[in-house]
Amino acid sequence: MASTISAMKRSAQRHGLGTTITLTVFGEQDDRALNAAFALIADYEDRLTVNRPVSEVMAVNDAAGKSSVVVSTSTYELISAAVAASRGNFGYDALIGPLVKLWKIGFTGARVPHDDEIAARMGEISPEAVDLDAATHAVKLTKPGMELDLGGIAKGYIADRIRDMWTAYGVAAGIVDLGGNLLFVGESPRRDDARWVIGVQDPVRSRHTDLGMAVLPSCSAVTSGIYERYLEIDGHKYHHLLDPRTGRPLDTDLAGVTVFTRDSIAGEIEAKRLFFAGGPIDGWTHAPAVFGAVFVYADGRVVSDGITLLKP
């Protein structure tokens, strides 16, 4: 049975969410589940993007310091989760938009800003200054200049919604690859134990070059690292993971961390938590729906926490 479903593999690739998206389903006779997932991704991108002048999130940003904006149920749900995580003050901050636009790392015009510029933008980053009304789905950024940027969490939320959709479609198994964010749906048709073989990216080599593999049941694998987007000036590299507590790229010995969780949105949040922590956190793997993580350091060290990493 496993080999029959495995042979019935359908896959499609498109660009979206600022990356290359690859969706794969097993056991399907047509592309309806794939096409529906791509349509869902496009719809969420239209609602959540800050890279276009019009979206639900941009409407909230444009009204900063002035008025509240009512958003759709799913957008409100994601904003609420992002703000709650930001208030944990562990490194992730959905209000970091002003700093991202100041540094522009990975985009045209990237530069190292002056200290006074950083200090000015730091005053605009305050998750406590977000008013949320669960009854009306209204969102207000209470200070002028504040900006929401859900880029650090949106892929995980969208991946989980694709899983919901595929479950409704009756998809037996599938893989959602949103570029650095993977979600394995259902039981793997390629192994008798129904587990998935998941590669862990080597942060010092090209994308899809693995340093090891994890064998796990249906789960999400989210990678956070400093190896793909950076600004280099006078031999110094400034990576794109900005610390909202300092306004500068995080000072860390880590090159990357890959986190394995049941839900992809949890993986997004926990990848940031562990990356900013600089290594394993005591008791972290005891949390519900957490499998473990792999830490790769700039000096080449690899530390596995909670899972067994197999050589490729």
Helices and strands as residue ranges (DSSP letters): H 2-7, E 9-16, E 19-26, H 32-48, H 56-62, E 69-70, H 73-86, H 97-103, H 115-122, G 127-129, E 130-133, E 138-141, H 154-169, E 173-177, E 181-186, E 196-201, E 210-216, E 220-225, E 230-233, E 236-239, E 242-243, E 248-249, E 254-261, H 264-277, G 284-286, E 290-297, E 302-305
